[in-house]
Amino acid sequence: MGSHSVTIETETAAAGWSAADASSAYEVPRWGQGYFSVGEGGHLLVHPEKDPSRSIDPKELIDRVQLRGLDLPVYCPTIGVHLVHRLEATRYRGSAGRPAGPPIGW
């Protein structure tokens, strides 16, 4: 897996492929909804709280986890928690700015 990734990165860099090219070609802004972007190194980045200044590079994380001899998958609950909070806020506000009912889980 690691050598394949290096081969792809080397080939794309040689071909003049940029992070912006990858982001556009794979429509990352559309499906990523602020939770994902493409970093300058060409890796997919994860933004658990949709803050573009804070990111996790899954490739780098997986490499580090494997170097420690740990098993995958790695679980990252932050995105799920962030999405639930957004859904709760939307549901609680209601369509007229009034509460539509108690937040989920109450």
N, C-alpha and C positions, 0 to 999 in steps of 0.2 A: 504494500500500500504506500509506504513512504517513498520508495524509489519511483513509483508511478507518478506520484504527486510532483516530485522534483522534475521529472521529465516533462510533464505538462507545463509547469511554471517556466522552465527553461525555453521550451518551444514557443510559448505565448510571448515571452519577453523578447525573444529573437524576432518574432513576427511583428513587433510593435504593438502588441495587444496591451491595453491599459485597463486599470480598474474601472474607469468610466465606460470603456467599451464593454466589459463584462457586465457591469450593472445595467447598461442599456440593452444588451443582447438578451440577457436573462430576465429582464423586466423586474429587477429586484425591488425598486421603489414601489411598484404596484402590489406585488404579493407580500413583500416584507413589512409593509405598513409601519415603517419606523423601527421595527424590531430587528431588521437585518439590513446589512449593507455590504459592499465589497471594499475591502481595505486596499491600500496601496500595493501590498504584496500579492494581491490577487486572491486572497482568502476571503471566504464569507465571514463577516463579523456579526455577532449577536449583541443587541442592545436591550438587555432585560427590562429596562424601565423606559425605553424609547428616548434615552438621553444620548445624542450622537457623540458627546464627548467621553462617554463611558462605554467600553465594548469588551467583548470576550472573543478571542480568535479560537474557534473550536479545534482547528487543526493543531494549533500550538498547545492547547489544553490537552488534547488526546495524546500528543507526543509526550508531554510531561507526565501524564497519568501512566502511560505505558512504561516510561523509563523507571517509574517507581514500582513497577510490577503489579499495579492495580488493574482490576478488571473493568471493562466497560459494560453497559452504558453508564455515562455520567448523567445524573439527573439535575436539571436546573429548574426549580419550581418558580423562580422569580417572574418569568413571563406569564405563567398561568395565574399567579397571584395578581399581577398587574392587570391582566385582562378581566379577571373577576371583579376587581375594584372598579374598573371602568364600566362594566355591565351594571354593577350595583348602583353606581352614581347615576347612570342613565335611567335606570328603572325607578330609582327613588325620586328623581326630579319630575318624572312624568311629562306628558306632552304639554301641559299648561303651566309648568313651573311649580306645580303642587306635588306633594308626595303621591306616588302611585301605589304605595304600600310599603311595608317595612323592607329593609334591605334583605337580600337573599341570606338565608341561614338564621333568620330571627323567628 
